[in-house]
């Protein structure tokens, strides 16, 4: 007689999740690239790719918060029919496991669509700081529907919801026409005494950077400012202070959605200057464009975390863009060392951390994934898996996304496997996933086959589409220590398959009957 308690604990066979309680270590490993130099996808705790771009990582009360622009709904810069997706926030205690905390405010309203959709220049760069005087979190975003170029919000929590306050006023470009290219990329900086500054890009002077002191509540400018901190053709400032010296890091040159602009910096003894000559520390920003430098105090150590947006080859939709994050290094005299573009790095772990490490393993045999979009027309992808006990295949999940508006559904089918591990016979289950069911960012797609499976039976997932324009994509990992996985590709509409070395990221759940 089967042990039903054990069977219920074994509901999945395509992945296992192991929770290990350990003593907090002094450092944790953060990965940017795999051993072959390929960008890695960062997934949330629910299995979706993180979709928050051109923002920053902030550190509040022992937690990291990643703020950024979402592209999942299909925003495309310059496409007048594209919707605005909004701004998202993720939280983490370890910089590895990110929890999706939702949107900072409701961007689906008519007002926000008119301000930020594809008919405008868009809305970008969410930056959040905490005001100790007002006990409020303050959000600044870059917009192009007004004169000043920004809108400001407050919230009682770092994850919102944020409520818009009065439109801010700044010293630069205040008399220019509305809805033009006035002011752009920005950063918010809080000095040791609580004084706040806004570093922002002046498009009217070809991309010079301005620094302006903000009001005590951080909601508007004071008029006290310095212009032309940089000479032009720059953007994306990131401001911080180290050992009494102020630094500003910036994109040099500026280039929207470009992969590989330079990073330079300047220093000063006061936020309002005078500022030194610029020094370049990278010609390509580790394959992206600089986004932020966050000052994070952990235990007795202060980390100056540099972030770069690894843009997706200047695509108008940047849902597939990745990230480069690593601490800056300094010489004894305070100069920033050239970026090394670290594949992995050790990052301090807070001593008050919970000491809980989540280790994920999957039947795809890999924890490092990249994204590929090629499922359309005659191109199909298949993945074999094994049912280790008899029962019902209740749920399948795969990571999927769309690109360039495919004109047909994505079909997910399940077949029996032949001796080569390829699909055989008629489909046991097929689900047509509509265009609206799949986003532009890589997310888990869940289907419920509810088909009976025998113990040790071998099954195959097949993904296909009749699309003649656009494509559907998946997350692929290198096959590691997984004999018999048999990922395969068809280039003739499923008539034949050839083995492939890249496994799908998937999960399969069986409600066990008996072993």
N, C-alpha and C positions, 0 to 999 in steps of 0.2 A: 504493500500500500504506500503510495507516494507521500512524502512529507510535505503537506500543503504550505506550511510556514516557510520552509526552505524554497519551495517553488515560487512563492510570491516575492521572495527577496531576489529571485533570479529572473526578473521580468525582461531584462534586456540581454542580448548577446552580441550586438554589434559594437557596444561600448561598455566599458566598466568605469566606475567612478570610485576612486579610493581616497578616503579621507584619513590623513595621518596627523596625529597630534604631536607636535614637536616643540622644543624649547625655542623661543625666538632667537634667530641667528643675528649676527652683527651686520650681515649684508644679504641681499637677494640679487638674483641674476635677471637682468632685463635684456631681451633680444630685439635687435632691429633687423638683422639680415640672417639668412641661413649660411651654412658653411660654403655655399657656392656664390654668395654675395647677392642672392635674390631677396627682394623685399618680403617681409612677413605680414600676414594679415593678423590684426588684433581682433579677437572675438570677445563679445560680452559673455557674461555668465549664463545667458540663455542660449548661446551658440550663434548669435547673429554677429556679422562684422560690425565693428564700431563705426558709426556714421556721424562724426563731429569733426569738422575741418576748419581751418584758418582761424582757430581760436587760441586757447591756452590751457595749461594745467595750473590750477590753484590749489593751495594746501590750507584747509581750515580744520581746526580741532582734530588733528590726527588722521584726517582723510584727504585723499586727492580727489579733485573734481576736474574732469575734462569737459571744457565748453567748446562748442563749435557749431558751424553751419551744417545742416542736414541737406543731403541731395537725393534722398531715397524716393521722394515723390516725383522726381523727374525735372527738377529745375535745371535749365540750361542757359548759361549766360548768353544773352543776345537773341534768344528764341522768344519771340513775342507771345507765343502761346503757352509758354512754360509756367507752371505754378511755382510759388515760393513755398519751401518745405518747412521753414522755421529753424529754431536754434535748439540743440539738444545738450543734455548734460549727463555724464556718466560719473559714478563714484567708485573709489577703490581704496583699500587699505594697504595695498602692496605694489601698485603700478603694473600688476599682471592681470588680475581678475577684476574686470570692469562691469559694474552693474548699471544697466540702462535706467536712468531716473526720469526719462521722459523729456518733454519740451519745456522751455523756460516760460513760455506764454503761448496762448492760442494764436497761431499764425494763419489759421484757415479763414479768418474773418475777411469780409470785403475790404475793410480798411487796410489790413496788412497785405492782402494780395495786391491792392492798388499801389501800395508803397514799395513792394519788393519783388513782384513777379517779373517775368521775362520782358515786359514792356518797359521796365526801368533798368538801371544799371545793377540792380540787386541790392541785397542787404547782407552784411558780412561782419566778421571779427568780433564776436561776443567776448567781452572782458569783464570779470567780476572782481570787486574788492570789498572788504569789510570795513565799515566805519565804526570805530569804537565809541565815538561820541553819540551817534544816533542809534547804534546797535542794529543797523540795517546793512544788508548786502546791496551793493550798487552795481548795476549792469550798464555798460556803455556799448552800443552797437553802431556800426557805420551804415548810413543810409544815403540815398541820393534823391529823395523826394522833396527835400527842404533846402534851405540856404546853408545852415551850419554843417550839415553832413552827418549828424549823429542824433540818436535818441537815447534817453536815459530812463532807467527803471529802478525800483527798489523791491526788496523782499525781506521777510524775516528769516528766511532759510537760504542756504546756498543753492538749493535745487528749485526754488520758486514755489508757487507761481510768482513771477515778477509783474509789477504793475507800473505802467508808464507814468512818468511825472512830467512837469513842464519842460518844453523844449529848451535845451541848453543854449547859452550864448557864448561865443568865443571871439577872440580879438581879430582873427584872420579871416578874410573873405566874407565878412558880415554884410557887405553891401552888394554882393554878387547875385545874379539871378538864381532863383530856386530851381531845383531838379537838374542842376548842372554838375560838372566835375569840379567841385570846389575843394572839399577836404576828404581825405581817404583813410587808409589803414592807420590804426592808432594803438596805443598801449596806455594803461593806467598804472601809475607808480605811487606807492605810499612811502614817504620818508620816515626816518626813525621817530620824529616828533609827531607823526600823524598827518602831516601836510601832504596833500595829494597833488599830482601833476598829470597832465595829459600830454603825451607825445603823439603828434599826428602829422599826416602827410598833406602838404599844400600842393594840390594839383595845378593851381593857377601859376605857380612858379616852377613848373616842370618837375614836381616831385621832390622839393626840399622838405626838410622836417622841421616842425615847430614844436616847442615845449611851452606849455602854459600852466600856470598855477591854478588849481581849482578852488572852489569855495569850501568852507569848513564841512558842509554836508556832502561834498563830492558831486553835486548835481549840475554844476555849471562852471564856466570859466570866470576868472577874476579880471582878465585883461592884462595881467602881469605875465609877460611872455618873452621868448627869444625866437627870432625867425632865422631861417637859413642855417640851421645846425649842420645840415649837409648841403652840398653844392647843387643837387638836382639829380634827377633820374634815380631816386631812391624811394623806398617805401618800407612798410612792415617794421616799424621801430619796436624794440624791446628794451626797456629801461630798468636798471637795477643799481644798487649801491653795495660796495665791498670795501671794508677797511677805510672808510672815509672818502673814497673816490666814487664818483658817479660814472656809470657806463651807459652808453646807448649802442645797441646792436641793431643792424638794419640790412635790408636787402639791397645789394649793390652789384648790378643795377636793378631797377624795378622791371618786372615782367609778369603780367597776370597769368597764372596757371602754368608757368614755365618750370620745367624740371631741370634744375641746375643753375640757378642764379647765384651770385657770390654773396658772401657774408662779410661785412666790415663792422668796425666799432670805433667809437671815440670816447674820450674821458674828459671829466671836468671836476673841479672842486666845489661846484655849485650846480644845482639843476638848471639854472638859467645862464650857465656858462661863465666865462668863455670856454668853448670846447676845443679839444685838440684836433690835429689833423687825423683823418681816417686811416685805419690800418686794416688791411684785408686778412682774414683768417681762413677763408675758404673760397675757392673759385666756383664751387658747385653746390655748397650747402648740403653735402652728402646725398646728392641726387634730388634736391628739392628747392624750397624757398624758405628762408627763415620766418618763423611765426611768432616766437616768444622766447623770453628768458625769465624763468620764475625763480624767486628766492625762497628756498624751502629750508626751514630750520628743523633738523631731526636730531634728537638727543643733544649732544654737544657740538654737532657738526652743522655747517651751513652749506647747502648745495645750490649751485646756480645752474638750473636745469635748462638746457638749450633745446628748443623744438624747431623742427623743420617739416613743412608739408611736402610730402613726396607726391607731387601732382601727377595725374594720370595722362602724361603726354599731351598736355594742353587741351584735353577734352572739354567740351562745353558743360558736360555733367561730370562732376568730380566725386561721385559716390564711391568709386573704386580707389581713390587716393589713399596712400598709406602715411606713415609717420616715422620720423627719426627723432629719438629722444636720448640725450646723454648729457652728463654734467660737463660744464666748461672746466678747463684746467688753466692754471695761472703760473707765471714765473714768479720768482722771489720779489721782483720789483712791481708786480701787479699787472703785467701785460697778459692778455689772453693768448694762450698758446694756439697755434693752428689746429683746426679740427682734424681729428684722426678718423672720423666716420667709423666708429666702433661697431663691430658685428654684435658683440655682447658686452655688458659692463656690469660691475657690482654696484649695487645701490644700497644705501644704508636702510636698515629695517628699524622702525621705531621700537624702543624697548618696551613700550606699553602695548605692542601689537598682540593680537590674540594667539599667535603661534600656531595658527591652523593653516596647513598647506593643502591645497586641493591639487591632486595629481590626476590628470585625465589620460586615459589610454583608449584607443579605438581600434576596431578591426580594419580601419584604413591604414593602420601601422605607422602613422606619422602625426607629429604635433606641429609641424611647420607646413603651412599651406600658402599657396599662391592662387590667383584667380585667372581663369581662362574662359573666354567667351567664343564658342565655336559650334554650339548645337543649333543647327538650322539646315533645312534642305535634306541632303543625303547624309550629313554628318550626325552620328549618334554616339553616345557613350554608355558603357555598360559596366556594372560592378557586381561580382559574385560575392555571396556571403553564405554562411552555414548556420542552420538551425540546430543547436546543440541538444535540444529536447523537443518533445512533441507538444503541440498546443496550438494557439491561434496567433497569427501574425497580426497584432492589433494596430501597430503604428510604424510608419517609416518616416524618417526625416532626411532631407538632403539640403545642402546649402545651394541656393540658386539666386540668380539675378538676371536682369535683362539689359540690353544695350541697343541703342539706335532704333527703338520702336519696332520690335518684331511684329510681323503681320499675321501670325498664327499662334495657336496655343502651344504650351510646353506639355508634352505627354510623359507621364511617369508610369511605367509598366513593370510588372513582376512576372518572370518566367521561371520554369524549371531550367536547371543548368545541364548541358550535355557533358560528355567526358572531358571536353576541353575547357569547361567552365563558361561556355558561351550560351546565350539564350536558345531554348529549344521548344518547338511546338507552339501552341497558341498561348497568348498571355493569360495568366491566372487572375490578373487584376490590371486595370488601366484607369488612370485618372487624368482628365484634361484640365490643366491648370491655366486659367484664363489670364490674359495680359494684366488685368487689374489685381490678380492674386499675387503678383510677383513685382518686387520693387527694383529700383536701380542699384541699391546697395545689396550686398550679399547677405541673405537671411535664410533662416530655417524655413523650409516648406514642409508642412506636415500632411500626410495622407493616412487613411485608416483602411487598409486592405481587408482586415477581418477574414482572412483565409486560413484554413487548417494546414498545418505543416507537420511533417513527420520528423522524428528524431534523426539528426544528422543529415537531413535533406539539404541539398545545395540549390540555392535560388539565385536569380540574377535581376538586379535593377537595371532598367533601360530608360534612358532619357532621350527623347526625340522631339522634333518639331518640323512642320512643313513650311516654316517661315522662309520667304524668299528675300526679305529685307530684314536687317537687324539680326540679333542672335540671342540665345540664352547661354548663361555661363554658370560655372560650378567652381567650387574650391577643390584644388587638387594637391595631394601630398605625395612625396616620394615613398615608394613601398619599402618598408623597413621591417625585417624579421616577421614577415607575414606570408608564409608559404601557402599557395592555393588561393590567394585573394582574387587573382585573375581579372584585374581591370582590363577593359578592352574598348576598341574603337571600331566603328563601322563608317566607311566612306561611300557605301553604295545603298543607303537607305535601309540597312538592317539585313540585307541578304547574306552578308558574311561579316565576321569580326576578326580583328587581329589583336593580340595581347599588347597591353600598354604598361608602362612602369609607374604610372601616376594614378593613385587611388582617389576615389571620390571621398569627400567628407560626408559621412552619413551616419545614421543611427537606425537600428532595427529593434523592435520590442516584441517579445513573444510572451503571451500569458501562458504559463506552463500548465500542461495537463499532467504529464508523468515523464519520468526520465527512463 
